Amino acid sequence: MCKITSFEEENVGGFVHEPAGTCRGGLALTHGAGGNCNAKLVVAVADAFCADGWTVLRYNLPFRRQRPFGPPMPKSAAMDQEGVRVAVEKLRGIAPVPIVAAGHSYGGRQTTMLAANDPKLCDAIVAFSYPLHPPNKPDQLRTAHFAELKIPLLFVHGSSDAFGTVAEMQSAIAAIPSRTRLVIVEGARHDLRSGKFDITGLVIGGLNALLE
């Protein structure tokens, strides 16, 4: 049984999920542009990792703390990346290694962008539904930083995601020099079925293989 407590410190707020037994590592987990740390996918991932023995910091990005509704503004990126950094640092104080940073869509993108400039950010990254390009605009790729990534990355992607096909993801990930894995959730769209898939087998299993 996991213990869930609220967390509020240095512009990072959310919830900490603590496993009942020995902790296997830490996961700093955040949301996408349209949600918050209470999004169904985020909660489902946090619950699954905690049940597997991980301490999870499920947190809101700075833009969401400033605006309860609506997408982030372009100028929010630097602020949100700093929020990711603070969350990871706070997690280091309450969980053992490995320390993993994760985010859905926008949150995952900002995490990878921060990691491209800071290869010591964490031990691995999990990007859920990476927004490879806007829907129906495959020429507007969001991959300029991929060649600078040195941290192992697990991408969890729906086979019907409008933000990038499986083939497009495979091609884009090939530019990343660090170890990568692409896990496909068959039939899922950008919301990854709100977490109603085998998170333990696909995500935690994929992460464990990546960290071996």
SULTA-V601175 format. One record per run of one state. SS is the DSSP state (@ for helix, = for strand, . for the rest). FROM is the first residue (numbers start at 1). TO is the last residue. If there is no record, write none. Layout:
BEGIN
ss=[SS & SS]
from=[FROM & FROM]
to=[TO & TO]
END
This chain:
BEGIN
ss=[. & = & . & = & . & = & . & @ & . & = & . & @ & . & @ & . & = & . & @ & . & = & . & @ & . & = & . & @ & . & = & . & @ & . & @ & .]
from=[1 & 3 & 10 & 12 & 19 & 25 & 31 & 40 & 52 & 54 & 61 & 62 & 67 & 74 & 93 & 99 & 105 & 106 & 118 & 124 & 129 & 146 & 149 & 152 & 159 & 166 & 174 & 180 & 186 & 192 & 196 & 199 & 212]
to=[2 & 9 & 11 & 18 & 24 & 30 & 39 & 51 & 53 & 60 & 61 & 66 & 73 & 92 & 98 & 104 & 105 & 117 & 123 & 128 & 145 & 148 & 151 & 158 & 165 & 173 & 179 & 185 & 191 & 195 & 198 & 211 & 212]
END
